[in-house]
Amino acid sequence: MRDHYDFSKGGRNPYAKHLKRQVTIRLDLDTLEYFKTLAADSRVPYQTLINLYLRECATSRKKLVFR
């Protein structure tokens, strides 16, 4: 490992806008349990499943119906 690294010619990450951002979200216990069960069955982290579902809703412009 070097003692010094030169980052003077480094640039911004061109993919930075595609990176994820950490947020805090409050979910009902039954909703969280649902995604955790799906995660156990599919071996995909539950946070990833929630993100995939929300992304699908956003891209399809799904609207909530409040009752």
mmJSON file of the N, C-alpha and C atoms, coordinates in Angstrom:
{"data_MODEL":{"atom_site":{
"group_PDB":["ATOM","ATOM","ATOM","ATOM","ATOM","ATOM","ATOM","ATOM","ATOM","ATOM","ATOM","ATOM","ATOM","ATOM","ATOM","ATOM","ATOM","ATOM","ATOM","ATOM","ATOM","ATOM","ATOM","ATOM","ATOM","ATOM","ATOM","ATOM","ATOM","ATOM","ATOM","ATOM","ATOM","ATOM","ATOM","ATOM","ATOM","ATOM","ATOM","ATOM","ATOM","ATOM","ATOM","ATOM","ATOM","ATOM","ATOM","ATOM","ATOM","ATOM","ATOM","ATOM","ATOM","ATOM","ATOM","ATOM","ATOM","ATOM","ATOM","ATOM","ATOM","ATOM","ATOM","ATOM","ATOM","ATOM","ATOM","ATOM","ATOM","ATOM","ATOM","ATOM","ATOM","ATOM","ATOM","ATOM","ATOM","ATOM","ATOM","ATOM","ATOM","ATOM","ATOM","ATOM","ATOM","ATOM","ATOM","ATOM","ATOM","ATOM","ATOM","ATOM","ATOM","ATOM","ATOM","ATOM","ATOM","ATOM","ATOM","ATOM","ATOM","ATOM","ATOM","ATOM","ATOM","ATOM","ATOM","ATOM","ATOM","ATOM","ATOM","ATOM","ATOM","ATOM","ATOM","ATOM","ATOM","ATOM","ATOM","ATOM","ATOM","ATOM","ATOM","ATOM","ATOM","ATOM","ATOM","ATOM","ATOM","ATOM","ATOM","ATOM","ATOM","ATOM","ATOM","ATOM","ATOM","ATOM","ATOM","ATOM","ATOM","ATOM","ATOM","ATOM","ATOM","ATOM","ATOM","ATOM","ATOM","ATOM","ATOM","ATOM","ATOM","ATOM","ATOM","ATOM","ATOM","ATOM","ATOM","ATOM","ATOM","ATOM","ATOM","ATOM","ATOM","ATOM","ATOM","ATOM","ATOM","ATOM","ATOM","ATOM","ATOM","ATOM","ATOM","ATOM","ATOM","ATOM","ATOM","ATOM","ATOM","ATOM","ATOM","ATOM","ATOM","ATOM","ATOM","ATOM","ATOM","ATOM","ATOM","ATOM","ATOM","ATOM","ATOM","ATOM","ATOM","ATOM","ATOM","ATOM","ATOM"],
"id":[1,2,3,4,5,6,7,8,9,10,11,12,13,14,15,16,17,18,19,20,21,22,23,24,25,26,27,28,29,30,31,32,33,34,35,36,37,38,39,40,41,42,43,44,45,46,47,48,49,50,51,52,53,54,55,56,57,58,59,60,61,62,63,64,65,66,67,68,69,70,71,72,73,74,75,76,77,78,79,80,81,82,83,84,85,86,87,88,89,90,91,92,93,94,95,96,97,98,99,100,101,102,103,104,105,106,107,108,109,110,111,112,113,114,115,116,117,118,119,120,121,122,123,124,125,126,127,128,129,130,131,132,133,134,135,136,137,138,139,140,141,142,143,144,145,146,147,148,149,150,151,152,153,154,155,156,157,158,159,160,161,162,163,164,165,166,167,168,169,170,171,172,173,174,175,176,177,178,179,180,181,182,183,184,185,186,187,188,189,190,191,192,193,194,195,196,197,198,199,200,201],
"type_symbol":["N","C","C","N","C","C","N","C","C","N","C","C","N","C","C","N","C","C","N","C","C","N","C","C","N","C","C","N","C","C","N","C","C","N","C","C","N","C","C","N","C","C","N","C","C","N","C","C","N","C","C","N","C","C","N","C","C","N","C","C","N","C","C","N","C","C","N","C","C","N","C","C","N","C","C","N","C","C","N","C","C","N","C","C","N","C","C","N","C","C","N","C","C","N","C","C","N","C","C","N","C","C","N","C","C","N","C","C","N","C","C","N","C","C","N","C","C","N","C","C","N","C","C","N","C","C","N","C","C","N","C","C","N","C","C","N","C","C","N","C","C","N","C","C","N","C","C","N","C","C","N","C","C","N","C","C","N","C","C","N","C","C","N","C","C","N","C","C","N","C","C","N","C","C","N","C","C","N","C","C","N","C","C","N","C","C","N","C","C","N","C","C","N","C","C","N","C","C","N","C","C"],
"label_atom_id":["N","CA","C","N","CA","C","N","CA","C","N","CA","C","N","CA","C","N","CA","C","N","CA","C","N","CA","C","N","CA","C","N","CA","C","N","CA","C","N","CA","C","N","CA","C","N","CA","C","N","CA","C","N","CA","C","N","CA","C","N","CA","C","N","CA","C","N","CA","C","N","CA","C","N","CA","C","N","CA","C","N","CA","C","N","CA","C","N","CA","C","N","CA","C","N","CA","C","N","CA","C","N","CA","C","N","CA","C","N","CA","C","N","CA","C","N","CA","C","N","CA","C","N","CA","C","N","CA","C","N","CA","C","N","CA","C","N","CA","C","N","CA","C","N","CA","C","N","CA","C","N","CA","C","N","CA","C","N","CA","C","N","CA","C","N","CA","C","N","CA","C","N","CA","C","N","CA","C","N","CA","C","N","CA","C","N","CA","C","N","CA","C","N","CA","C","N","CA","C","N","CA","C","N","CA","C","N","CA","C","N","CA","C","N","CA","C","N","CA","C","N","CA","C","N","CA","C","N","CA","C","N","CA","C"],
"label_alt_id":[null,null,null,null,null,null,null,null,null,null,null,null,null,null,null,null,null,null,null,null,null,null,null,null,null,null,null,null,null,null,null,null,null,null,null,null,null,null,null,null,null,null,null,null,null,null,null,null,null,null,null,null,null,null,null,null,null,null,null,null,null,null,null,null,null,null,null,null,null,null,null,null,null,null,null,null,null,null,null,null,null,null,null,null,null,null,null,null,null,null,null,null,null,null,null,null,null,null,null,null,null,null,null,null,null,null,null,null,null,null,null,null,null,null,null,null,null,null,null,null,null,null,null,null,null,null,null,null,null,null,null,null,null,null,null,null,null,null,null,null,null,null,null,null,null,null,null,null,null,null,null,null,null,null,null,null,null,null,null,null,null,null,null,null,null,null,null,null,null,null,null,null,null,null,null,null,null,null,null,null,null,null,null,null,null,null,null,null,null,null,null,null,null,null,null,null,null,null,null,null,null],
"label_comp_id":["MET","MET","MET","ARG","ARG","ARG","ASP","ASP","ASP","HIS","HIS","HIS","TYR","TYR","TYR","ASP","ASP","ASP","PHE","PHE","PHE","SER","SER","SER","LYS","LYS","LYS","GLY","GLY","GLY","GLY","GLY","GLY","ARG","ARG","ARG","ASN","ASN","ASN","PRO","PRO","PRO","TYR","TYR","TYR","ALA","ALA","ALA","LYS","LYS","LYS","HIS","HIS","HIS","LEU","LEU","LEU","LYS","LYS","LYS","ARG","ARG","ARG","GLN","GLN","GLN","VAL","VAL","VAL","THR","THR","THR","ILE","ILE","ILE","ARG","ARG","ARG","LEU","LEU","LEU","ASP","ASP","ASP","LEU","LEU","LEU","ASP","ASP","ASP","THR","THR","THR","LEU","LEU","LEU","GLU","GLU","GLU","TYR","TYR","TYR","PHE","PHE","PHE","LYS","LYS","LYS","THR","THR","THR","LEU","LEU","LEU","ALA","ALA","ALA","ALA","ALA","ALA","ASP","ASP","ASP","SER","SER","SER","ARG","ARG","ARG","VAL","VAL","VAL","PRO","PRO","PRO","TYR","TYR","TYR","GLN","GLN","GLN","THR","THR","THR","LEU","LEU","LEU","ILE","ILE","ILE","ASN","ASN","ASN","LEU","LEU","LEU","TYR","TYR","TYR","LEU","LEU","LEU","ARG","ARG","ARG","GLU","GLU","GLU","CYS","CYS","CYS","ALA","ALA","ALA","THR","THR","THR","SER","SER","SER","ARG","ARG","ARG","LYS","LYS","LYS","LYS","LYS","LYS","LEU","LEU","LEU","VAL","VAL","VAL","PHE","PHE","PHE","ARG","ARG","ARG"],
"label_asym_id":["A","A","A","A","A","A","A","A","A","A","A","A","A","A","A","A","A","A","A","A","A","A","A","A","A","A","A","A","A","A","A","A","A","A","A","A","A","A","A","A","A","A","A","A","A","A","A","A","A","A","A","A","A","A","A","A","A","A","A","A","A","A","A","A","A","A","A","A","A","A","A","A","A","A","A","A","A","A","A","A","A","A","A","A","A","A","A","A","A","A","A","A","A","A","A","A","A","A","A","A","A","A","A","A","A","A","A","A","A","A","A","A","A","A","A","A","A","A","A","A","A","A","A","A","A","A","A","A","A","A","A","A","A","A","A","A","A","A","A","A","A","A","A","A","A","A","A","A","A","A","A","A","A","A","A","A","A","A","A","A","A","A","A","A","A","A","A","A","A","A","A","A","A","A","A","A","A","A","A","A","A","A","A","A","A","A","A","A","A","A","A","A","A","A","A","A","A","A","A","A","A"],
"label_entity_id":["1","1","1","1","1","1","1","1","1","1","1","1","1","1","1","1","1","1","1","1","1","1","1","1","1","1","1","1","1","1","1","1","1","1","1","1","1","1","1","1","1","1","1","1","1","1","1","1","1","1","1","1","1","1","1","1","1","1","1","1","1","1","1","1","1","1","1","1","1","1","1","1","1","1","1","1","1","1","1","1","1","1","1","1","1","1","1","1","1","1","1","1","1","1","1","1","1","1","1","1","1","1","1","1","1","1","1","1","1","1","1","1","1","1","1","1","1","1","1","1","1","1","1","1","1","1","1","1","1","1","1","1","1","1","1","1","1","1","1","1","1","1","1","1","1","1","1","1","1","1","1","1","1","1","1","1","1","1","1","1","1","1","1","1","1","1","1","1","1","1","1","1","1","1","1","1","1","1","1","1","1","1","1","1","1","1","1","1","1","1","1","1","1","1","1","1","1","1","1","1","1"],
"label_seq_id":[1,1,1,2,2,2,3,3,3,4,4,4,5,5,5,6,6,6,7,7,7,8,8,8,9,9,9,10,10,10,11,11,11,12,12,12,13,13,13,14,14,14,15,15,15,16,16,16,17,17,17,18,18,18,19,19,19,20,20,20,21,21,21,22,22,22,23,23,23,24,24,24,25,25,25,26,26,26,27,27,27,28,28,28,29,29,29,30,30,30,31,31,31,32,32,32,33,33,33,34,34,34,35,35,35,36,36,36,37,37,37,38,38,38,39,39,39,40,40,40,41,41,41,42,42,42,43,43,43,44,44,44,45,45,45,46,46,46,47,47,47,48,48,48,49,49,49,50,50,50,51,51,51,52,52,52,53,53,53,54,54,54,55,55,55,56,56,56,57,57,57,58,58,58,59,59,59,60,60,60,61,61,61,62,62,62,63,63,63,64,64,64,65,65,65,66,66,66,67,67,67],
"pdbx_PDB_ins_code":[null,null,null,null,null,null,null,null,null,null,null,null,null,null,null,null,null,null,null,null,null,null,null,null,null,null,null,null,null,null,null,null,null,null,null,null,null,null,null,null,null,null,null,null,null,null,null,null,null,null,null,null,null,null,null,null,null,null,null,null,null,null,null,null,null,null,null,null,null,null,null,null,null,null,null,null,null,null,null,null,null,null,null,null,null,null,null,null,null,null,null,null,null,null,null,null,null,null,null,null,null,null,null,null,null,null,null,null,null,null,null,null,null,null,null,null,null,null,null,null,null,null,null,null,null,null,null,null,null,null,null,null,null,null,null,null,null,null,null,null,null,null,null,null,null,null,null,null,null,null,null,null,null,null,null,null,null,null,null,null,null,null,null,null,null,null,null,null,null,null,null,null,null,null,null,null,null,null,null,null,null,null,null,null,null,null,null,null,null,null,null,null,null,null,null,null,null,null,null,null,null],
"Cartn_x":[0.833,0.0,0.884,0.525,1.331,1.143,2.138,2.03,1.202,1.181,0.477,-0.219,-1.423,-2.173,-2.495,-2.354,-2.606,-4.009,-4.907,-6.275,-6.503,-5.425,-5.57,-6.21,-6.078,-6.667,-7.994,-8.482,-9.745,-10.933,-12.005,-13.214,-14.404,-15.515,-16.746,-17.23,-17.936,-18.498,-19.647,-19.544,-20.628,-21.898,-21.805,-22.963,-23.579,-23.113,-23.558,-25.063,-25.678,-27.125,-27.9,-27.243,-27.896,-27.697,-26.916,-26.661,-27.884,-27.94,-29.069,-28.79,-29.858,-29.764,-30.425,-29.775,-30.328,-31.401,-32.56,-33.662,-34.224,-34.953,-35.666,-37.132,-37.751,-39.151,-39.838,-41.03,-41.791,-42.815,-42.775,-43.672,-44.487,-45.701,-46.51,-45.807,-45.996,-45.344,-45.761,-47.044,-47.488,-46.909,-46.72,-46.092,-44.645,-43.936,-42.543,-42.41,-43.281,-43.254,-43.522,-44.43,-44.729,-43.472,-42.755,-41.555,-40.429,-40.342,-39.318,-39.596,-40.876,-41.236,-40.899,-41.235,-40.857,-39.346,-38.629,-37.169,-36.613,-37.166,-36.697,-36.969,-38.125,-38.47,-37.618,-37.304,-36.582,-35.08,-34.645,-33.233,-32.723,-33.584,-33.247,-33.509,-32.618,-32.855,-34.191,-34.865,-36.191,-36.142,-35.044,-34.928,-34.908,-34.259,-34.206,-35.588,-36.338,-37.697,-38.598,-38.494,-39.289,-38.902,-37.604,-37.144,-37.651,-37.593,-38.082,-39.579,-40.342,-41.781,-42.074,-41.406,-41.63,-41.191,-40.093,-39.64,-40.662,-41.212,-42.242,-43.463,-43.867,-45.0,-44.687,-43.464,-43.083,-42.995,-42.419,-42.27,-43.593,-44.509,-45.823,-46.811,-46.324,-47.161,-48.415,-48.255,-49.375,-49.828,-51.12,-51.685,-52.422,-52.296,-53.013,-54.452,-55.317,-56.727,-56.969,-57.221,-57.471,-58.935,-59.204,-60.59,-60.88],
"Cartn_y":[-1.167,0.0,1.239,2.225,3.439,4.326,5.163,6.139,7.342,7.613,8.793,8.44,8.906,8.731,10.101,10.271,11.557,11.548,12.331,12.453,13.777,14.491,15.809,15.733,14.621,14.474,13.72,13.468,12.752,13.632,13.005,13.737,13.239,13.889,13.474,12.146,11.415,10.141,10.408,9.983,10.251,9.463,8.48,7.662,8.072,9.181,9.603,9.804,10.281,10.511,9.197,8.093,6.787,6.055,6.657,6.019,6.135,5.299,5.3,6.25,6.714,7.603,6.923,7.009,6.413,7.331,6.746,7.493,6.685,7.367,6.704,6.68,5.532,5.386,4.553,4.95,4.212,3.341,2.051,1.095,0.376,0.004,-0.823,-2.162,-2.761,-4.038,-5.131,-5.159,-6.199,-5.987,-4.732,-4.448,-4.899,-4.58,-4.975,-6.494,-7.14,-8.606,-9.235,-8.63,-9.118,-9.11,-7.979,-7.882,-8.757,-8.933,-9.814,-11.271,-11.647,-13.001,-13.218,-12.224,-12.313,-12.416,-11.663,-11.67,-13.047,-13.665,-14.999,-16.019,-15.895,-16.831,-16.63,-15.382,-15.081,-14.89,-14.855,-14.637,-13.299,-12.302,-10.931,-10.085,-9.164,-8.341,-7.592,-7.494,-6.883,-5.415,-4.7,-3.315,-3.224,-4.185,-4.228,-4.485,-5.384,-5.669,-4.445,-3.742,-2.528,-1.501,-1.345,-0.402,-0.785,-2.065,-2.517,-2.246,-2.496,-2.258,-0.766,0.057,1.499,2.041,1.513,1.947,1.574,0.363,-0.069,0.845,1.198,2.127,3.481,3.964,5.276,5.287,4.239,4.228,4.026,3.305,3.106,4.202,5.18,6.308,5.837,4.774,4.23,5.257,5.463,6.436,5.695,6.197,5.622,6.079,5.2,5.538,5.6,6.794,6.949,6.704,5.91,5.603,6.078],
"Cartn_z":[0.0,0.0,0.0,-0.777,-0.868,0.362,0.604,1.684,1.252,-0.073,-0.586,-1.899,-2.053,-3.288,-3.853,-5.165,-5.815,-6.423,-5.827,-6.329,-7.048,-7.367,-7.981,-9.365,-10.052,-11.383,-11.343,-10.128,-9.973,-10.348,-10.69,-11.06,-10.271,-10.485,-9.821,-10.39,-9.577,-9.991,-10.965,-12.223,-13.182,-12.874,-12.014,-11.662,-10.332,-9.756,-8.428,-8.367,-9.455,-9.42,-9.364,-9.68,-9.653,-8.319,-7.426,-6.145,-5.244,-4.271,-3.341,-2.179,-1.589,-0.436,0.753,1.888,3.093,3.662,3.978,4.578,5.745,6.595,7.673,7.295,7.414,7.051,8.131,8.47,9.476,8.751,9.021,8.378,9.441,9.091,9.978,10.165,11.319,11.601,10.63,10.256,9.329,7.928,7.53,6.234,6.243,7.298,7.412,7.446,8.17,8.248,6.88,6.117,4.77,3.902,3.894,3.065,3.598,4.902,5.462,5.097,5.065,4.645,3.176,2.339,0.922,0.765,1.585,1.516,1.866,2.881,3.28,2.184,1.538,0.462,-0.779,-1.095,-2.331,-2.128,-0.868,-0.538,-1.07,-1.054,-1.429,-0.192,0.168,1.358,1.278,2.417,2.406,1.988,2.293,1.859,0.335,-0.303,-1.76,-2.329,-1.709,-2.185,-2.059,-0.943,-0.762,-1.819,-2.067,-3.086,-4.468,-4.807,-6.109,-6.275,-5.214,-5.278,-5.443,-4.665,-4.761,-6.119,-6.656,-7.982,-9.043,-8.942,-9.899,-9.825,-8.613,-8.444,-9.067,-8.866,-9.38,-10.898,-11.485,-12.937,-13.652,-13.021,-13.643,-13.253,-12.455,-12.008,-11.291,-10.513,-9.753,-8.725,-8.624,-7.68,-6.588,-5.378,-4.251,-4.252,-3.811,-3.629,-2.128,-1.617,-0.19,0.093,1.101,1.452,2.832],
"occupancy":[1.0,1.0,1.0,1.0,1.0,1.0,1.0,1.0,1.0,1.0,1.0,1.0,1.0,1.0,1.0,1.0,1.0,1.0,1.0,1.0,1.0,1.0,1.0,1.0,1.0,1.0,1.0,1.0,1.0,1.0,1.0,1.0,1.0,1.0,1.0,1.0,1.0,1.0,1.0,1.0,1.0,1.0,1.0,1.0,1.0,1.0,1.0,1.0,1.0,1.0,1.0,1.0,1.0,1.0,1.0,1.0,1.0,1.0,1.0,1.0,1.0,1.0,1.0,1.0,1.0,1.0,1.0,1.0,1.0,1.0,1.0,1.0,1.0,1.0,1.0,1.0,1.0,1.0,1.0,1.0,1.0,1.0,1.0,1.0,1.0,1.0,1.0,1.0,1.0,1.0,1.0,1.0,1.0,1.0,1.0,1.0,1.0,1.0,1.0,1.0,1.0,1.0,1.0,1.0,1.0,1.0,1.0,1.0,1.0,1.0,1.0,1.0,1.0,1.0,1.0,1.0,1.0,1.0,1.0,1.0,1.0,1.0,1.0,1.0,1.0,1.0,1.0,1.0,1.0,1.0,1.0,1.0,1.0,1.0,1.0,1.0,1.0,1.0,1.0,1.0,1.0,1.0,1.0,1.0,1.0,1.0,1.0,1.0,1.0,1.0,1.0,1.0,1.0,1.0,1.0,1.0,1.0,1.0,1.0,1.0,1.0,1.0,1.0,1.0,1.0,1.0,1.0,1.0,1.0,1.0,1.0,1.0,1.0,1.0,1.0,1.0,1.0,1.0,1.0,1.0,1.0,1.0,1.0,1.0,1.0,1.0,1.0,1.0,1.0,1.0,1.0,1.0,1.0,1.0,1.0,1.0,1.0,1.0,1.0,1.0,1.0],
"B_iso_or_equiv":[0.0,0.0,0.0,0.0,0.0,0.0,0.0,0.0,0.0,0.0,0.0,0.0,0.0,0.0,0.0,0.0,0.0,0.0,0.0,0.0,0.0,0.0,0.0,0.0,0.0,0.0,0.0,0.0,0.0,0.0,0.0,0.0,0.0,0.0,0.0,0.0,0.0,0.0,0.0,0.0,0.0,0.0,0.0,0.0,0.0,0.0,0.0,0.0,0.0,0.0,0.0,0.0,0.0,0.0,0.0,0.0,0.0,0.0,0.0,0.0,0.0,0.0,0.0,0.0,0.0,0.0,0.0,0.0,0.0,0.0,0.0,0.0,0.0,0.0,0.0,0.0,0.0,0.0,0.0,0.0,0.0,0.0,0.0,0.0,0.0,0.0,0.0,0.0,0.0,0.0,0.0,0.0,0.0,0.0,0.0,0.0,0.0,0.0,0.0,0.0,0.0,0.0,0.0,0.0,0.0,0.0,0.0,0.0,0.0,0.0,0.0,0.0,0.0,0.0,0.0,0.0,0.0,0.0,0.0,0.0,0.0,0.0,0.0,0.0,0.0,0.0,0.0,0.0,0.0,0.0,0.0,0.0,0.0,0.0,0.0,0.0,0.0,0.0,0.0,0.0,0.0,0.0,0.0,0.0,0.0,0.0,0.0,0.0,0.0,0.0,0.0,0.0,0.0,0.0,0.0,0.0,0.0,0.0,0.0,0.0,0.0,0.0,0.0,0.0,0.0,0.0,0.0,0.0,0.0,0.0,0.0,0.0,0.0,0.0,0.0,0.0,0.0,0.0,0.0,0.0,0.0,0.0,0.0,0.0,0.0,0.0,0.0,0.0,0.0,0.0,0.0,0.0,0.0,0.0,0.0,0.0,0.0,0.0,0.0,0.0,0.0],
"pdbx_formal_charge":[null,null,null,null,null,null,null,null,null,null,null,null,null,null,null,null,null,null,null,null,null,null,null,null,null,null,null,null,null,null,null,null,null,null,null,null,null,null,null,null,null,null,null,null,null,null,null,null,null,null,null,null,null,null,null,null,null,null,null,null,null,null,null,null,null,null,null,null,null,null,null,null,null,null,null,null,null,null,null,null,null,null,null,null,null,null,null,null,null,null,null,null,null,null,null,null,null,null,null,null,null,null,null,null,null,null,null,null,null,null,null,null,null,null,null,null,null,null,null,null,null,null,null,null,null,null,null,null,null,null,null,null,null,null,null,null,null,null,null,null,null,null,null,null,null,null,null,null,null,null,null,null,null,null,null,null,null,null,null,null,null,null,null,null,null,null,null,null,null,null,null,null,null,null,null,null,null,null,null,null,null,null,null,null,null,null,null,null,null,null,null,null,null,null,null,null,null,null,null,null,null],
"auth_seq_id":[1,1,1,2,2,2,3,3,3,4,4,4,5,5,5,6,6,6,7,7,7,8,8,8,9,9,9,10,10,10,11,11,11,12,12,12,13,13,13,14,14,14,15,15,15,16,16,16,17,17,17,18,18,18,19,19,19,20,20,20,21,21,21,22,22,22,23,23,23,24,24,24,25,25,25,26,26,26,27,27,27,28,28,28,29,29,29,30,30,30,31,31,31,32,32,32,33,33,33,34,34,34,35,35,35,36,36,36,37,37,37,38,38,38,39,39,39,40,40,40,41,41,41,42,42,42,43,43,43,44,44,44,45,45,45,46,46,46,47,47,47,48,48,48,49,49,49,50,50,50,51,51,51,52,52,52,53,53,53,54,54,54,55,55,55,56,56,56,57,57,57,58,58,58,59,59,59,60,60,60,61,61,61,62,62,62,63,63,63,64,64,64,65,65,65,66,66,66,67,67,67],
"auth_comp_id":["MET","MET","MET","ARG","ARG","ARG","ASP","ASP","ASP","HIS","HIS","HIS","TYR","TYR","TYR","ASP","ASP","ASP","PHE","PHE","PHE","SER","SER","SER","LYS","LYS","LYS","GLY","GLY","GLY","GLY","GLY","GLY","ARG","ARG","ARG","ASN","ASN","ASN","PRO","PRO","PRO","TYR","TYR","TYR","ALA","ALA","ALA","LYS","LYS","LYS","HIS","HIS","HIS","LEU","LEU","LEU","LYS","LYS","LYS","ARG","ARG","ARG","GLN","GLN","GLN","VAL","VAL","VAL","THR","THR","THR","ILE","ILE","ILE","ARG","ARG","ARG","LEU","LEU","LEU","ASP","ASP","ASP","LEU","LEU","LEU","ASP","ASP","ASP","THR","THR","THR","LEU","LEU","LEU","GLU","GLU","GLU","TYR","TYR","TYR","PHE","PHE","PHE","LYS","LYS","LYS","THR","THR","THR","LEU","LEU","LEU","ALA","ALA","ALA","ALA","ALA","ALA","ASP","ASP","ASP","SER","SER","SER","ARG","ARG","ARG","VAL","VAL","VAL","PRO","PRO","PRO","TYR","TYR","TYR","GLN","GLN","GLN","THR","THR","THR","LEU","LEU","LEU","ILE","ILE","ILE","ASN","ASN","ASN","LEU","LEU","LEU","TYR","TYR","TYR","LEU","LEU","LEU","ARG","ARG","ARG","GLU","GLU","GLU","CYS","CYS","CYS","ALA","ALA","ALA","THR","THR","THR","SER","SER","SER","ARG","ARG","ARG","LYS","LYS","LYS","LYS","LYS","LYS","LEU","LEU","LEU","VAL","VAL","VAL","PHE","PHE","PHE","ARG","ARG","ARG"],
"auth_asym_id":["A","A","A","A","A","A","A","A","A","A","A","A","A","A","A","A","A","A","A","A","A","A","A","A","A","A","A","A","A","A","A","A","A","A","A","A","A","A","A","A","A","A","A","A","A","A","A","A","A","A","A","A","A","A","A","A","A","A","A","A","A","A","A","A","A","A","A","A","A","A","A","A","A","A","A","A","A","A","A","A","A","A","A","A","A","A","A","A","A","A","A","A","A","A","A","A","A","A","A","A","A","A","A","A","A","A","A","A","A","A","A","A","A","A","A","A","A","A","A","A","A","A","A","A","A","A","A","A","A","A","A","A","A","A","A","A","A","A","A","A","A","A","A","A","A","A","A","A","A","A","A","A","A","A","A","A","A","A","A","A","A","A","A","A","A","A","A","A","A","A","A","A","A","A","A","A","A","A","A","A","A","A","A","A","A","A","A","A","A","A","A","A","A","A","A","A","A","A","A","A","A"],
"auth_atom_id":["N","CA","C","N","CA","C","N","CA","C","N","CA","C","N","CA","C","N","CA","C","N","CA","C","N","CA","C","N","CA","C","N","CA","C","N","CA","C","N","CA","C","N","CA","C","N","CA","C","N","CA","C","N","CA","C","N","CA","C","N","CA","C","N","CA","C","N","CA","C","N","CA","C","N","CA","C","N","CA","C","N","CA","C","N","CA","C","N","CA","C","N","CA","C","N","CA","C","N","CA","C","N","CA","C","N","CA","C","N","CA","C","N","CA","C","N","CA","C","N","CA","C","N","CA","C","N","CA","C","N","CA","C","N","CA","C","N","CA","C","N","CA","C","N","CA","C","N","CA","C","N","CA","C","N","CA","C","N","CA","C","N","CA","C","N","CA","C","N","CA","C","N","CA","C","N","CA","C","N","CA","C","N","CA","C","N","CA","C","N","CA","C","N","CA","C","N","CA","C","N","CA","C","N","CA","C","N","CA","C","N","CA","C","N","CA","C","N","CA","C","N","CA","C","N","CA","C","N","CA","C","N","CA","C"],
"pdbx_PDB_model_num":[1,1,1,1,1,1,1,1,1,1,1,1,1,1,1,1,1,1,1,1,1,1,1,1,1,1,1,1,1,1,1,1,1,1,1,1,1,1,1,1,1,1,1,1,1,1,1,1,1,1,1,1,1,1,1,1,1,1,1,1,1,1,1,1,1,1,1,1,1,1,1,1,1,1,1,1,1,1,1,1,1,1,1,1,1,1,1,1,1,1,1,1,1,1,1,1,1,1,1,1,1,1,1,1,1,1,1,1,1,1,1,1,1,1,1,1,1,1,1,1,1,1,1,1,1,1,1,1,1,1,1,1,1,1,1,1,1,1,1,1,1,1,1,1,1,1,1,1,1,1,1,1,1,1,1,1,1,1,1,1,1,1,1,1,1,1,1,1,1,1,1,1,1,1,1,1,1,1,1,1,1,1,1,1,1,1,1,1,1,1,1,1,1,1,1,1,1,1,1,1,1]
}}}
